Every structure is written in structure tokens, then in C-alpha cells.
Amino acid sequence: MKHTLHIGDVEVGLPAVQAALSGYSDLAMRTVAREHGATYAINEVVLDALVLQKGKLQRRILSVPEHDHPVGGQLMGSQPETFGKAARALVRAGYDIVDINFGCPVNKVLGRHRGGWLLQDVDIALSMVESVMQAVQGDAPVSVKMRRGTDDSPEAEKRFWTILEGAMKLGIAAATVHPRTVRQKYIGPSRWEFLAKVKQRVGDFTLLGSGDLFSAYDVVDMMEQTGVDGATIARGCIGNPFVFQQVRDLIDGKVLMRPTCAQQRAAIERHWQLAVPFYRDEGRALAPVRMHVIKYAQFHKEPVWAREQLVRVKKPDELLARVAEVFDDRFDEARSRELRREDAVVPARQSCGE
Ligand SMILES: Cc1cc2nc3c(=O)[nH]c(=O)nc-3n(C[C@H](O)[C@H](O)[C@H](O)COP(=O)(O)O)c2cc1C
């Protein structure tokens, strides 16, 4: 198992990457993840048109602070011409890697011939990749994020290989494969055997795996079982930035520890401190931050109670006081306990906000 990941000429570092997470992986989440051991984080997917359209959103997408590197900018779209232009704008703004989304299974996205829809049209998919490669001109590595096909048919698998191998010929530096089909959305397991098959076929080409990574143990298992060069942690890092250091610790042969209440409080307070300037004021920051905070309840001694308390926060000035109550040291006597494999929390409701 490789311990340092490279994507093209970018040294990514820890092979456990913070995945692109729509509605979540903003600057605040990425910074908290980095401060807890992540070395590469990907911005939430952005529409090419929004990158090109002047306005507040464009300014937010295109401002990459110095501490947020290496960072991936992920694009979604349906028109090769605008796709390339948007990729160029991301690189100019300072994104270190451009990632192309061929995976999103949300109906609205599919209806607009974006994301996972492109896995059914080899020609358009490859012209999107070509447009990005030409626009970026080698100034940043380009990667693609794919599901293992539109559905379970042999034709869908054939298109998967044609797109992946076509994109490799066009010069992409890496691919991330989420081995669920677009039709499957989140129902049923991520088929890790498919990752092993892809890795065997692509050889030295950099391959990252995605799907069902809910703990550091899962990350190391995926890498060992499938041979992928890295893994992108998605649902497993929301409310759990600690997972990145845990992957490092596991690689180094250390015993894994659960976060203490004090560590959780500190991570949430930091997230809030970063989110307020990012969203410009506390009122706007509350909703996106609360989505993360609620997920921290999963490691609480009383997770159901903790979640209920956090869901009830309706005003910004209630947030930190409630967090202090819920993550009070009395719940763990300020002592960290060992994190065992069976402690991983698998989401009951499979969801995706891509
Ligand atoms: C809320 C949410 C938002 C997501 N947003 C994106 C996204 O913007 N881009 C992307 O490529 N994948 C996105 N994904 C997919 C994840 O990156 C990942 O491939 C998928 O969740 C499988 O990993 P998991 O089973 O470990 O969660 C999203 C998933 C979730 C749950």
C-alpha cells in the first residue's frame, strides 16, 4: 500500500482524500479537515456556468486562500466549450487539480445531461475531457470522478471502459471510481471488487476508490483489498474530521482513539469561526454549519439525545452554547476511548445531495 499519493505532479500526501461533497465541502469544512490531518480536499461540485458568470458566487468559487492547498476544483456541465473555459478559470484562480464529475445521480442533474448522465454518451463525455485538457494546457493535473456505469448492463460497463481509457489517452492524471451505478444511487453496497478489476486493468495509472468508507479501518481495507492508490472519504468525514488523522495513525500502526467531547467542541467551534466570514454573517452560516454539527452526534455516548439537541438550534447565538452542553466533558470524563472497527456509524438513510 502506498503511503503518499501523487496526482500528476502534485504531491497530495495522505492517500485518504476529503471527497467533493455538495452542500458540505466548502472552505470551512476543508480547512477543518486539513487541521485534522487531511492533505488534499476537493471543493463541492460547481456548475461550469456559475464559474463563468460574474457575481458573488463566482467570486466565492474563485477565491482560493493560501492555506487551502492542494485543493481540487470539481466541475459539472453538459457543454464541452463552457466546460473547458470554466476549467481554465479554476486553474487561474489557484485550484491545483481539476476534477470532472461523471457521477452525480440526482434526477435534476441527469435531466440536464450532466454528471452521471454523461456515462451514457461516450462521445460527449470524451469531448468534455478533451475540452478541459486543451484549456488547462498542462498547468494542472486533470482527474475524473465516475460511477461504475449508468446501470448493470454489459453495454454500460463497456461505456465505462471506453470513457475511462479514452480519458487516460487524452492525458488525465487520475480517476476516482465510485463503484455503484448511477441508477443504483445509494441503494446497496459499493462494489469494491470492481475497483480491484479497474486497478488491475489500468496498472500504474493513479486510481482512487470511493464508497462505503465510514472509518479509517475501511479506508485501509479498501486500499489493501483493491490495490487502489488512494480513497476519497465522503459521508464518513461529515462530522468526523478526525478520520484523517486516524488513517495516518492506522498506517503508522498506532491504536485508534475516539475523539473526546473536548476535541469535538473544538472542531465545531473552529468550523463556526471559519464559516461565518465565508458566508459573510452568522445568519447565513447557521444552516450549512448545523448540517455538520448534527453529524458530530454520531460519536456521542448518547447519540440520539445529542442529535435531538443539535437539531433544535434555530438561532446563531444558540449554537455554541448548545454544543457546549451536548459535548460536555462529563459525557466522556475528558478521556479518549479506543475506536474499534464496530464503532463506525453507517448512515441509516442513504442520501446524496450532489
Ligand atoms: C451529501 C453528498 C454530497 C455529494 N457531493 C458530491 C460532489 O459534489 N461531487 C462528487 O463527485 N461526489 C459527491 N458525492 C459522492 C461522494 O463523493 C461519494 O462518491 C459517495 O458518497 C460514495 O462514498 P460513501 O459511500 O463513502 O459516502 C456526494 C455524496 C453525498 C452523500
The ligand as an ORCA input file, in Angstrom:
! r2SCAN-3c Opt
* xyz 0 1
  C     -24.227     14.840      0.546
  C     -23.347     14.320     -0.550
  C     -22.829     15.184     -1.483
  C     -22.007     14.714     -2.506
  N     -21.471     15.592     -3.394
  C     -20.604     15.167     -4.344
  C     -19.972     16.081     -5.230
  O     -20.158     17.300     -5.166
  N     -19.136     15.554     -6.170
  C     -18.873     14.208     -6.261
  O     -18.098     13.788     -7.119
  N     -19.444     13.340     -5.432
  C     -20.294     13.782     -4.471
  N     -20.851     12.883     -3.600
  C     -20.467     11.468     -3.709
  C     -19.311     11.141     -2.779
  O     -18.146     11.860     -3.074
  C     -19.004      9.625     -2.776
  O     -18.572      9.242     -4.052
  C     -20.197      8.790     -2.376
  O     -20.885      9.363     -1.277
  C     -19.786      7.382     -2.001
  O     -18.986      7.380     -0.871
  P     -19.560      6.970      0.604
  O     -20.419      5.735      0.380
  O     -18.299      6.692      1.376
  O     -20.342      8.124      1.090
  C     -21.709     13.335     -2.604
  C     -22.235     12.466     -1.657
  C     -23.050     12.936     -0.628
  C     -23.575     11.968      0.380
*
